[in-house]
Amino acid sequence: MNKRILTVATVCVVLLVVIWLKNGTDTVSGEQVPGEGFAAVPGLRGSQDIYGPYEVVQNWPKPMSESLAGHEDWTYSVTMDVFAESPDRVFLVQKGELPLIESRPESIWLPELGPGMQYPNFRLPLRQAGGSIPNGDQLESEGNGRPGI
């Protein structure tokens, strides 16, 4: 019995020493310069890095009117994917072009468009215990609170 306890204790001590030595040997490879960025895989660009080690270029992409002839009244649509093959060659996958709106249209209330055009807040009148949750005007009336809360 004593031999078994001594063996288990020795294994535990050796395991603790190995863990302590492993955690104590980590080295710091250097401090990072603020604003420099980092790569998920050092030395590689792309993958899941949002910005990665790339430098942000101001005023890029240029408006279509400056970069493509005959597209003065159009603008870029949704960008679906970006692939940087090299610093000088970047591929963009977009869903197309949209008409360029110079000024924002005047906002109007929905009832002005037509009677009954409204989207009130709505909550599904069910809850976990099977009871109903008060909806709309019922929220203000007395006794319609959620039971047990």
Secondary structure, DSSP 8 states (H G I E B T S, - for coil): -HHHHHHHHHHHHHHHHHHHHHHHT--------TTS---SSTT---TT-SSTT----TT-S--HHHHSTT-TTEEE--EEEEEEEETTEEEEEE--EEE--SS------HHHHSTT--------S--TTS-----GGGGTSTT-S-TT-
